[in-house]
Amino acid sequence: MTDRTDFLSHAWHTLVRAIAETGVRAGLYKTPETIAKSVNRKVRAELKRLAVLLRRLIFLMALQMDLTPLTPRPGSNYYEPKKEDAEYRYIFTMVPAPSRPCPHFMKGPVTVPLRGPVPAAPLIARWQAMLDTLKHHKRRAKCLARTIQRWQTAGEARPHVPPIPHAHRLPAAIALVSGGLTVQLIDALKRWPDSS
């Protein structure tokens, strides 16, 4: 697997399978109303680890993209009134402005969390967001590549990519992808202009 595209395809398929299996093992595809606390804790931790790997993989894909320079767009002056705004009318609202968060000293005593199952909706939403990112990974990588291009022209410092902690606890295939992604990212970031 000396070719970088081979590594990317292998890492991609490994992450897709791991994210899908995590949701299927927890039964998230059935969209349950509640889920056990222990399952929630385990799946949330697993999705958090996989999200770091997914972000790194998309970052590596973005670093390898060759983008054409953007054509400059005509600027607009914020302070110049537009012709559409000439007919603007102020509307008095009857709803009060939304309140800000309550200060901690005004809050009552902390309640003990209840025993039993917890709602599964936040976990399902996180899993669905990761599946959506997998579906639109090329668009996300292109958007990130444009952001990286802006960072490099602005002279931003090179990002630091530390190894993922506790990689020995991951399954073997995921741990290999984790180590490989770290090495590939460090190698790809060597082309970043030195700002020091």
Backbone bond lengths (Angstrom), bond angles and torsions (degrees), N, CA, C in turn:
res aa  C-N    CA-C-N  psi(-1)  N-CA   C-N-CA  omega(-1)  CA-C   N-CA-C  phi
1 M - - - 1.442 - - 1.535 109.61 -
2 T 1.334 115.27 51.83 1.459 118.78 -179.71 1.516 111.51 -80.17
3 D 1.315 117.85 -26.78 1.453 120.96 179.13 1.523 109.75 -74.76
4 R 1.320 115.90 136.12 1.458 120.60 -176.68 1.520 112.18 -67.22
5 T 1.337 117.53 -33.42 1.463 119.47 179.90 1.515 110.72 -68.88
6 D 1.348 117.25 -33.27 1.466 119.50 175.03 1.517 110.75 -62.91
7 F 1.331 116.57 -42.04 1.460 119.47 179.04 1.517 110.76 -64.57
8 L 1.347 116.41 -43.03 1.463 119.39 -179.39 1.520 111.75 -61.89
9 S 1.321 117.26 -43.70 1.471 119.11 -179.90 1.523 110.89 -67.05
10 H 1.334 116.87 -40.26 1.467 119.82 178.33 1.532 110.58 -64.57
11 A 1.336 116.76 -45.22 1.467 120.24 179.54 1.521 110.45 -63.94
12 W 1.333 116.51 -39.46 1.457 120.84 -179.50 1.527 110.94 -61.95
13 H 1.329 116.57 -49.08 1.467 120.18 -178.73 1.527 111.19 -65.79
14 T 1.318 117.01 -36.72 1.467 120.12 178.62 1.526 110.93 -65.00
15 L 1.337 117.09 -43.66 1.467 119.80 179.95 1.522 112.14 -68.93
16 V 1.323 117.10 -40.17 1.466 119.51 178.12 1.517 110.33 -59.76
17 R 1.319 115.50 -45.38 1.469 119.59 -179.63 1.534 111.29 -64.95
18 A 1.329 116.80 -41.69 1.467 119.80 -177.97 1.530 111.27 -66.57
19 I 1.333 117.50 -41.36 1.471 120.06 179.81 1.523 110.56 -66.77
20 A 1.328 116.21 -42.67 1.465 119.49 179.12 1.524 110.93 -64.67
21 E 1.332 117.21 -43.76 1.468 120.11 -179.11 1.522 111.81 -65.49
22 T 1.313 117.25 -34.63 1.467 120.05 179.25 1.523 110.67 -61.88
23 G 1.329 116.61 -44.97 1.461 119.79 179.11 1.515 113.06 -70.11
24 V 1.332 116.46 -36.04 1.470 119.86 -178.73 1.523 109.97 -70.98
25 R 1.337 117.54 -41.71 1.466 120.40 179.48 1.528 111.58 -60.86
26 A 1.333 116.25 -35.53 1.472 119.61 179.66 1.522 111.89 -84.15
27 G 1.321 117.79 -8.47 1.451 121.03 -179.78 1.523 113.43 76.44
28 L 1.331 117.20 26.37 1.464 120.19 -178.44 1.520 112.12 -71.08
29 Y 1.319 117.39 -23.40 1.464 120.19 179.66 1.521 111.62 -67.72
30 K 1.325 118.04 -18.74 1.469 121.90 177.86 1.523 111.90 -83.93
31 T 1.316 117.28 -4.51 1.471 125.77 -175.94 1.531 112.24 46.49
32 P 1.339 116.42 65.87 1.468 118.64 177.87 1.524 110.82 -72.88
33 E 1.313 115.33 157.84 1.465 120.63 177.83 1.529 110.91 -74.77
34 T 1.331 116.60 -43.82 1.463 121.28 -179.05 1.528 108.87 -128.64
35 I 1.319 113.51 162.68 1.458 120.71 179.91 1.526 107.34 -145.13
36 A 1.320 117.50 150.76 1.463 121.03 -179.18 1.526 110.32 -64.45
37 K 1.336 115.94 149.09 1.467 120.06 -178.30 1.515 111.92 -62.40
38 S 1.327 116.95 -40.90 1.464 119.29 -178.68 1.532 111.10 -65.32
39 V 1.328 116.95 -40.37 1.471 120.58 177.58 1.521 109.88 -66.00
40 N 1.317 116.61 -41.09 1.459 121.04 178.38 1.522 110.64 -59.75
41 R 1.322 116.40 -45.12 1.461 121.29 -178.79 1.528 111.14 -64.03
42 K 1.336 116.66 -45.02 1.474 120.52 -178.07 1.528 111.27 -67.16
43 V 1.324 116.87 -45.36 1.469 120.31 -177.47 1.522 110.36 -68.52
44 R 1.324 117.47 -38.50 1.472 120.29 178.48 1.530 110.63 -62.65
45 A 1.344 117.16 -42.20 1.467 120.38 178.80 1.525 110.78 -65.74
46 E 1.330 116.49 -41.29 1.471 120.17 179.94 1.529 110.87 -65.44
47 L 1.333 117.41 -43.76 1.463 120.15 178.79 1.529 111.51 -65.51
48 K 1.321 116.78 -31.96 1.463 120.04 178.00 1.525 110.56 -65.92
49 R 1.335 116.82 -43.43 1.474 120.41 177.92 1.519 110.98 -64.85
50 L 1.324 116.40 -42.34 1.463 119.93 -179.41 1.527 111.43 -69.26
51 A 1.330 117.25 -30.67 1.469 120.18 178.00 1.527 110.97 -66.20
52 V 1.326 117.23 -37.48 1.465 120.28 176.93 1.522 109.79 -62.84
53 L 1.320 116.52 -44.01 1.470 120.31 179.46 1.524 111.09 -65.58
54 L 1.331 117.12 -39.58 1.467 120.45 179.07 1.525 110.76 -64.77
55 R 1.323 117.30 -41.70 1.470 120.21 177.41 1.520 111.13 -62.58
56 R 1.332 116.22 -41.37 1.468 119.52 179.53 1.525 111.34 -66.65
57 L 1.303 116.90 -37.67 1.461 119.88 179.39 1.529 110.57 -66.64
58 I 1.313 117.90 -42.87 1.465 120.63 177.85 1.525 110.31 -67.40
59 F 1.328 117.38 -35.00 1.464 120.82 176.37 1.524 110.71 -64.17
60 L 1.331 117.23 -41.44 1.465 121.26 177.50 1.523 110.66 -65.19
61 M 1.315 117.26 -41.07 1.466 120.40 177.12 1.527 110.37 -62.86
62 A 1.333 116.73 -38.71 1.463 120.39 -179.84 1.524 111.31 -68.06
63 L 1.329 116.70 -36.23 1.460 119.65 179.05 1.527 112.05 -67.30
64 Q 1.314 117.44 -26.84 1.461 121.03 -177.69 1.521 113.11 -88.74
65 M 1.319 117.92 -7.44 1.464 120.21 -179.68 1.522 110.53 -76.97
66 D 1.321 115.35 139.99 1.460 121.61 172.60 1.516 107.30 -105.11
67 L 1.317 115.78 112.37 1.460 120.82 -176.62 1.516 110.23 -104.07
68 T 1.302 114.95 144.79 1.452 119.43 172.82 1.519 108.30 -75.85
69 P 1.326 117.34 149.62 1.470 117.67 178.86 1.521 111.35 -63.09
70 L 1.300 115.14 145.47 1.457 120.23 179.57 1.518 110.26 -72.83
71 T 1.326 115.63 140.73 1.457 119.01 174.17 1.520 108.09 -79.10
72 P 1.318 117.46 135.00 1.468 118.34 -178.23 1.517 111.23 -66.14
73 R 1.301 115.04 137.36 1.460 121.33 177.89 1.511 109.44 -96.53
74 P 1.318 117.13 150.19 1.466 117.99 177.95 1.523 110.00 -66.95
75 G 1.297 115.38 134.91 1.453 120.84 -178.53 1.514 111.41 -77.57
76 S 1.298 114.82 163.85 1.469 119.72 176.76 1.516 108.15 -127.39
77 N 1.291 115.86 145.91 1.456 121.19 178.99 1.523 108.10 -93.24
78 Y 1.298 116.18 121.19 1.461 121.34 -177.13 1.527 111.04 -65.90
79 Y 1.334 116.46 -33.20 1.456 119.96 -172.24 1.525 113.70 -84.51
80 E 1.320 117.37 -13.65 1.458 118.57 178.33 1.522 109.69 -78.30
81 P 1.314 117.74 128.52 1.473 118.11 178.96 1.525 110.11 -71.03
82 K 1.311 115.01 140.59 1.459 120.39 178.18 1.518 108.99 -90.27
83 K 1.290 115.37 159.71 1.462 119.92 -177.95 1.529 110.78 -69.22
84 E 1.343 117.41 -30.20 1.456 119.39 179.75 1.530 111.28 -68.29
85 D 1.335 116.69 -28.27 1.459 120.39 -177.36 1.526 112.17 -80.39
86 A 1.307 118.77 -4.56 1.462 121.10 -177.62 1.527 111.18 -64.21
87 E 1.312 118.35 -27.86 1.459 122.23 -178.08 1.525 112.13 -99.71
88 Y 1.317 116.06 18.60 1.457 120.21 -178.16 1.518 110.40 -71.11
89 R 1.348 115.42 136.69 1.461 121.49 176.22 1.514 108.87 -124.14
90 Y 1.307 115.43 141.69 1.451 119.43 175.47 1.521 108.60 -78.49
91 I 1.328 115.73 134.61 1.455 120.76 179.47 1.525 107.52 -113.66
92 F 1.301 116.05 123.42 1.455 121.12 178.71 1.522 108.86 -77.79
93 T 1.321 116.38 123.27 1.460 120.10 -179.44 1.515 109.78 -95.59
94 M 1.294 115.08 145.61 1.459 120.74 179.73 1.529 111.67 -91.84
95 V 1.306 117.46 -10.85 1.463 121.33 -178.70 1.520 108.13 -88.45
96 P 1.325 118.35 132.32 1.464 119.28 178.59 1.520 111.46 -68.69
97 A 1.319 115.39 161.25 1.466 120.71 178.93 1.524 109.28 -64.05
98 P 1.321 117.61 146.12 1.466 119.11 179.65 1.522 110.74 -64.95
99 S 1.313 115.36 141.20 1.459 120.08 -177.84 1.526 110.06 -79.90
100 R 1.319 115.09 158.25 1.452 121.23 178.07 1.518 109.17 -88.60
101 P 1.336 117.40 168.74 1.471 118.89 -179.81 1.519 111.87 -61.45
102 C 1.293 114.25 146.95 1.458 121.47 -179.43 1.536 109.17 -72.10
103 P 1.348 118.42 137.67 1.472 119.81 176.42 1.520 110.81 -62.78
104 H 1.334 115.31 152.82 1.464 118.89 -175.06 1.525 112.73 -62.56
105 F 1.338 117.64 -30.94 1.458 119.17 -177.92 1.528 112.23 -74.42
106 M 1.342 117.98 -14.05 1.460 121.08 178.66 1.527 112.27 -90.58
107 K 1.310 116.45 -13.10 1.460 119.64 -178.01 1.515 110.60 -76.40
108 G 1.308 115.05 154.69 1.457 120.64 179.59 1.517 111.40 -79.26
109 P 1.318 116.34 -170.87 1.470 119.61 -179.61 1.520 111.08 -66.24
110 V 1.314 114.86 149.88 1.459 121.12 180.00 1.519 108.66 -71.73
111 T 1.309 116.60 132.79 1.457 120.24 179.89 1.515 109.88 -90.90
112 V 1.302 115.12 149.17 1.457 121.09 178.19 1.528 107.75 -78.96
113 P 1.345 117.84 132.63 1.458 118.14 -179.80 1.524 111.31 -64.00
114 L 1.300 114.98 145.68 1.458 120.39 -179.06 1.514 110.99 -74.46
115 R 1.313 114.92 152.16 1.462 120.22 175.93 1.513 109.22 -80.26
116 G 1.315 114.51 161.78 1.454 119.36 176.44 1.513 112.73 104.52
117 P 1.303 115.41 -170.11 1.470 119.23 -175.15 1.530 112.34 -69.85
118 V 1.330 113.87 157.18 1.466 121.74 179.27 1.526 108.64 -114.76
119 P 1.328 118.45 160.43 1.472 119.80 178.62 1.532 111.28 -62.72
120 A 1.301 116.63 140.72 1.466 121.90 -177.64 1.519 112.44 -93.29
121 A 1.326 117.94 -8.60 1.465 120.94 -174.78 1.527 113.58 -59.03
122 P 1.354 121.41 -44.56 1.469 119.08 179.36 1.520 113.07 -62.39
123 L 1.318 116.31 -37.80 1.465 120.28 179.89 1.528 110.90 -69.81
124 I 1.314 116.61 -39.67 1.466 120.47 177.60 1.527 109.85 -64.87
125 A 1.331 116.38 -40.13 1.463 120.02 179.28 1.523 111.12 -63.33
126 R 1.327 117.13 -40.89 1.469 120.54 178.28 1.524 110.75 -64.62
127 W 1.326 116.33 -43.13 1.465 120.58 179.61 1.528 110.54 -64.45
128 Q 1.333 116.67 -42.96 1.468 120.48 178.55 1.523 111.44 -63.99
129 A 1.337 117.78 -36.71 1.462 120.97 177.92 1.522 111.02 -64.78
130 M 1.330 116.65 -39.11 1.464 119.39 177.73 1.523 110.90 -68.13
131 L 1.328 117.92 -38.49 1.462 120.51 176.89 1.531 110.67 -65.49
132 D 1.326 116.75 -36.86 1.461 120.37 177.23 1.529 111.05 -66.25
133 T 1.328 116.62 -38.32 1.459 120.37 176.15 1.519 110.89 -64.70
134 L 1.323 117.13 -38.59 1.462 120.07 176.21 1.521 111.17 -63.33
135 K 1.315 116.19 -37.36 1.461 120.76 -178.10 1.521 111.71 -68.44
136 H 1.328 116.68 -38.86 1.466 121.18 -175.88 1.532 111.07 -111.73
137 H 1.321 117.17 40.94 1.460 120.25 -174.39 1.523 113.28 -67.42
138 K 1.328 118.72 -32.73 1.471 120.18 -179.02 1.526 110.75 -69.04
139 R 1.319 116.64 -39.54 1.466 120.55 178.24 1.529 110.39 -65.67
140 R 1.340 116.76 -41.37 1.462 120.31 179.04 1.529 110.82 -65.67
141 A 1.345 116.50 -39.95 1.464 120.07 179.88 1.525 110.72 -66.56
142 K 1.329 117.30 -38.40 1.466 119.89 179.65 1.528 110.63 -67.19
143 C 1.304 117.52 -40.80 1.464 121.74 177.95 1.531 109.99 -63.71
144 L 1.322 116.79 -42.10 1.459 120.69 178.54 1.525 110.66 -68.06
145 A 1.327 117.66 -34.48 1.464 120.59 177.75 1.518 110.84 -63.61
146 R 1.330 117.18 -39.49 1.470 120.36 175.94 1.531 110.70 -63.67
147 T 1.325 116.63 -40.48 1.464 120.40 178.36 1.523 110.35 -64.56
148 I 1.329 117.00 -42.26 1.469 121.05 178.12 1.519 109.97 -63.10
149 Q 1.328 117.12 -39.10 1.457 121.54 178.09 1.535 110.39 -61.36
150 R 1.330 116.71 -41.32 1.467 120.17 177.60 1.526 111.19 -66.45
151 W 1.342 117.15 -40.14 1.456 120.79 178.32 1.526 111.04 -61.03
152 Q 1.332 116.17 -43.15 1.460 119.80 -177.37 1.524 111.12 -67.54
153 T 1.328 117.74 -40.05 1.463 119.36 178.59 1.526 111.63 -69.59
154 A 1.326 117.27 -28.89 1.466 120.90 178.45 1.523 111.68 -80.79
155 G 1.337 118.18 -8.36 1.461 121.07 178.77 1.510 114.04 80.04
156 E 1.328 116.94 26.65 1.465 120.53 178.51 1.536 110.04 -65.98
157 A 1.319 114.99 154.60 1.463 120.13 179.54 1.522 110.29 -69.88
158 R 1.318 115.15 152.40 1.457 121.05 179.22 1.531 109.95 -66.83
159 P 1.343 117.98 134.87 1.469 119.84 178.87 1.530 111.32 -65.36
160 H 1.302 115.57 147.99 1.466 121.71 177.79 1.524 108.66 -98.24
161 V 1.319 116.56 132.34 1.471 121.13 -178.30 1.524 108.71 -117.60
162 P 1.327 117.72 94.48 1.470 119.16 177.65 1.521 110.63 -79.80
163 P 1.326 117.19 155.79 1.465 118.18 175.22 1.521 110.99 -66.01
164 I 1.321 115.40 153.21 1.464 120.19 -179.49 1.525 108.76 -73.33
165 P 1.344 117.13 127.06 1.465 118.71 -179.31 1.525 111.63 -69.87
166 H 1.300 114.79 152.44 1.467 123.72 177.67 1.531 111.85 58.52
167 A 1.329 116.72 40.45 1.464 119.92 179.14 1.529 111.10 -68.75
168 H 1.324 117.23 -20.89 1.463 119.73 179.37 1.526 111.85 -69.18
169 R 1.328 117.49 -17.39 1.464 120.54 178.84 1.524 112.37 -85.66
170 L 1.324 117.17 -14.18 1.462 120.97 -178.93 1.524 110.18 -75.66
171 P 1.334 117.37 157.32 1.463 118.88 171.32 1.527 110.39 -60.37
172 A 1.318 116.63 156.81 1.471 121.53 -171.52 1.531 112.29 -57.82
173 A 1.329 118.21 -45.22 1.468 120.54 -177.05 1.529 110.96 -65.71
174 I 1.327 116.79 -40.26 1.463 120.63 -179.97 1.528 110.26 -70.22
175 A 1.343 117.18 -37.37 1.460 120.05 179.00 1.529 111.00 -65.43
176 L 1.329 117.53 -37.97 1.463 120.62 176.90 1.530 110.91 -64.60
177 V 1.309 116.21 -42.63 1.463 120.05 177.99 1.523 109.80 -64.27
178 S 1.325 117.24 -40.30 1.465 121.39 -180.00 1.521 111.13 -61.06
179 G 1.320 116.83 -48.69 1.463 120.37 179.18 1.518 111.98 -65.44
180 G 1.336 116.18 -41.72 1.456 120.03 179.34 1.515 112.47 -64.68
181 L 1.338 117.04 -39.84 1.463 120.09 178.45 1.522 111.28 -63.84
182 T 1.325 117.16 -40.36 1.460 120.19 179.23 1.524 110.56 -62.30
183 V 1.328 116.94 -45.88 1.466 121.10 -179.86 1.522 110.58 -64.82
184 Q 1.331 117.43 -44.85 1.465 121.14 -179.34 1.527 111.49 -63.98
185 L 1.341 117.46 -40.57 1.467 120.41 179.32 1.523 111.74 -66.42
186 I 1.326 117.21 -42.05 1.467 119.90 178.47 1.519 109.84 -62.47
187 D 1.336 116.52 -40.77 1.463 120.63 178.60 1.532 111.31 -66.25
188 A 1.335 117.45 -41.24 1.470 120.65 -179.22 1.521 111.79 -70.22
189 L 1.322 117.36 -30.58 1.458 120.46 -178.94 1.530 112.97 -78.44
190 K 1.333 117.71 -7.73 1.464 119.78 176.77 1.520 111.21 -67.09
191 R 1.336 117.06 -23.09 1.465 120.41 178.39 1.529 111.80 -80.39
192 W 1.306 118.58 -6.80 1.463 122.62 179.11 1.526 108.09 -67.30
193 P 1.320 118.42 133.34 1.464 120.02 179.81 1.526 111.00 -61.07
194 D 1.328 115.30 135.96 1.462 120.19 -178.35 1.519 109.69 -75.02
195 S 1.318 117.12 124.41 1.467 121.60 -177.11 1.514 112.64 -102.41
196 S 1.324 117.24 3.70 1.473 118.96 -177.59 1.503 112.95 -86.87
